[in-house]
Each structure stands twice: as structure tokens, then as C-alpha cells.
Amino acid sequence: MMKIHTVMTVGLLLLAACGPDAEPETTADWAVFDAQQAAQSEVAAPVDAGDLGSILNARRAENGLAALVASPKLAAAAQVHAQDMAAQGYFSHISPGGSKPSDRVRAQGYQFCFVAENIAQGQPTAARVMESWMASAGHRRNNLNKKATEYGVGRAAGNNWVLVLAAPC
């Protein structure tokens, strides 16, 4: 089994808004870090949102927080972004066309009072992605945010992962 060593960058953008018409403000704390990790050379398997969702909810339970509910609209927003990053070869919360997490969530018809996005690239499994996110203060803060009530997961080629956390209005 051949392994390729890659450098992965995981980004964070925390967004919050008071209502569906307000544009969320980004925090100054973009927690970005690099980590070396061995990744399988196989193409990414289709995302199993249940795997990442159960791991996320287990971490929340360990911290005394309620479980989040899977949202098809948030999953669609996450998948669109994961596929776009893979297709266009970028890694950012803002697409080359300028769309932000709030734009992608609204495009799916989701009216939010809170929205946050975690992205990762290169981790071959949901467990490895969550391990990376929980080791990063900003990502951990998103995963354990008390405002979040729902989540959606997307994954595309190159192990581009997107987790959207939100609360509807």
C-alpha cells in the first residue's frame, strides 16, 4: 500500500448573524494550521455524513452539549462548496467567484440566525477530519458552539471536506 505524504491546511470561518437578512460578520480569528499526514492514494469515497455527524455529536455529548440534527439543505451547501474547491483547485471559505458560506447556505433556501463553516483537505476519513478540527481552537469552537442546532457535510475528490453548522431562524 503506497502512501503519499501531503501537507494539509485546514481553515475556519465563523459567521454569525441576528437574522436571515443580516450579513454575518467574520471573526478576526481565522484558525489556519498546517499538519503533515499520510493519506491513502485512493480516490475519496463518497461522503457518509452519518459517520462525521455521529463523531461530531459524540464530541458534543462529551462536552455536555445537545446533538445536532442533519439538515439536507446544509448538506447541499457543504457539498456544493466541497465539489467547487475540488474542481477549481482552491482551498478557502470564499470561492473564486466570491461566494461565502452564508451565500451558499441561503442559495439552498436555508434561513439562518447562526452559521459557521469548517473546511479540511487531505484527511482520508471522517475520524481524521474530526481529530484535526478538535485539535484546532477555532474549529473546536465551531463544533461545540451552543448556537448550532443543525449540520451538513460535504466531501469531494482530493478529500475536500466541508462541515456547515447552523441554526434556523
C-alpha positions in Angstrom: 0.0 0.0 0.0 1.6 3.2 -1.2 1.2 6.3 0.9 1.7 9.9 -0.1 2.7 12.5 2.4 0.8 15.7 1.9 0.7 19.0 3.7 -2.9 19.8 4.7 -4.3 23.1 5.5 -7.5 23.4 7.5 -9.3 26.7 7.5 -12.0 28.2 9.6 -14.6 30.9 9.2 -17.0 31.6 12.0 -20.0 33.6 10.9 -22.9 34.9 12.9 -26.0 36.9 12.2 -29.0 38.2 14.0 -31.4 37.3 11.2 -31.7 36.0 7.7 -31.4 39.4 6.2 -28.3 40.4 8.1 -24.9 39.6 6.6 -22.8 37.7 9.1 -19.6 39.2 10.3 -16.4 37.2 10.1 -14.3 37.0 13.2 -10.6 38.1 13.1 -9.7 34.6 14.3 -9.1 32.6 11.2 -7.6 29.5 12.8 -5.5 28.1 10.0 -2.9 25.5 10.6 -0.7 23.1 8.6 -0.2 19.5 9.5 1.6 16.6 7.8 -0.4 13.4 7.5 -0.1 10.3 5.5 -3.0 9.9 3.1 -4.1 6.9 1.1 -3.6 7.3 -2.7 -7.1 6.0 -3.4 -9.8 8.4 -4.6 -12.1 9.7 -1.8 -15.1 7.6 -1.1 -18.5 9.3 -1.2 -19.2 11.2 2.0 -21.0 9.4 4.7 -22.5 12.3 6.6 -23.6 9.9 9.3 -20.0 9.0 10.2 -18.9 12.6 10.6 -22.2 13.5 12.2 -22.0 10.8 14.8 -18.4 11.7 15.6 -19.4 15.4 15.9 -22.4 14.6 18.2 -20.2 12.3 20.3 -17.7 15.2 20.9 -20.6 17.5 21.7 -22.1 14.9 24.2 -18.6 14.6 25.8 -18.8 18.4 26.4 -22.4 18.4 27.7 -24.0 19.7 24.5 -27.1 18.6 22.6 -26.7 16.6 19.5 -27.1 18.4 16.1 -29.6 17.3 13.5 -28.6 16.6 9.9 -30.0 19.1 7.5 -30.4 18.3 3.8 -30.1 22.0 2.9 -26.9 22.4 4.9 -25.5 19.2 3.3 -26.3 20.5 -0.1 -24.5 23.8 0.7 -21.5 21.9 2.0 -21.4 19.5 -1.0 -21.5 22.4 -3.5 -18.5 24.0 -1.8 -16.5 20.8 -1.5 -17.0 20.0 -5.2 -16.2 23.6 -6.2 -12.9 23.5 -4.3 -12.0 20.2 -5.9 -13.0 21.2 -9.4 -11.3 24.7 -9.3 -8.3 23.7 -7.2 -8.6 26.1 -4.3 -9.0 25.8 -0.6 -10.8 28.7 1.0 -14.1 29.7 2.6 -14.6 32.2 -0.2 -14.9 30.9 -3.7 -13.0 32.4 -6.7 -16.4 33.8 -7.7 -16.8 35.4 -4.3 -19.4 33.2 -2.6 -19.2 32.9 1.2 -20.7 30.3 3.4 -23.7 32.5 4.1 -24.3 32.8 0.4 -24.1 29.1 -0.2 -26.5 28.4 2.7 -29.0 31.0 1.5 -28.8 29.6 -2.0 -30.2 26.3 -0.6 -33.2 28.1 0.9 -31.9 27.9 4.5 -32.8 31.0 6.6 -30.3 31.2 9.4 -29.6 33.1 12.6 -26.2 31.4 13.0 -23.9 29.8 10.5 -20.3 28.5 10.7 -18.1 26.5 8.3 -15.2 24.2 8.8 -13.1 23.0 5.9 -10.4 20.4 5.6 -8.3 18.9 2.9 -6.4 15.6 2.7 -7.7 13.6 5.6 -8.9 10.2 4.3 -11.5 9.5 7.0 -14.2 11.3 9.0 -12.4 10.4 12.2 -9.2 12.0 11.0 -11.0 15.2 9.9 -12.7 15.5 13.3 -9.4 14.8 15.1 -7.8 17.7 13.1 -10.8 20.1 13.8 -10.9 19.2 17.5 -7.1 20.0 17.8 -7.7 23.5 16.4 -9.2 26.0 18.9 -11.3 27.8 16.2 -12.7 24.6 14.7 -13.3 23.1 18.1 -15.2 26.3 19.0 -17.4 25.9 15.9 -18.0 22.2 16.6 -19.0 22.9 20.2 -20.9 26.1 19.5 -24.1 26.3 21.6 -25.9 28.3 18.9 -25.7 25.4 16.4 -28.7 23.1 16.1 -28.1 21.5 12.7 -25.3 20.4 10.4 -24.5 19.4 6.9 -21.4 17.6 5.5 -19.9 17.6 2.0 -16.9 15.7 0.6 -15.3 15.7 -2.8 -12.2 14.4 -4.7 -8.9 15.1 -3.0 -10.6 14.7 0.3 -12.0 18.2 0.4 -14.3 18.2 3.4 -16.9 20.9 4.4 -18.9 21.0 7.6 -21.6 23.6 7.9 -23.1 24.2 11.3 -26.2 26.5 11.6 -29.4 27.4 13.4 -32.5 28.3 11.5 -34.5 31.5 12.4 
